[in-house]
């Protein structure tokens, strides 16, 4: 399966390299795209869920890498919730997909 990576910049400027076992993430994210926090998490759930299902269809098991990546995205997003527990996206928190690239490092 053609794996793909995407670099994201969180609302505080921290960056993270994310993994997908499938190029399906290109249907949900674009390089330079800016997404509200909740929207980014939901798109990640959908894209990585589909990616994991594609691995299952091909190899007979779900992709633990996709599941672990989604869990990391969800844990990171929780850290951007406001102090009163409200969703940070209500405060305009944005996540930017800086780039998408192949496993060999070449850009998509």
Beta strands, then each sheet from edge to edge (+ up, - down):
strand 1: 4-9
strand 2: 15-20
strand 3: 34-36
strand 4: 94-102
sheet 1: 2+ 1- 4+ 3-
end
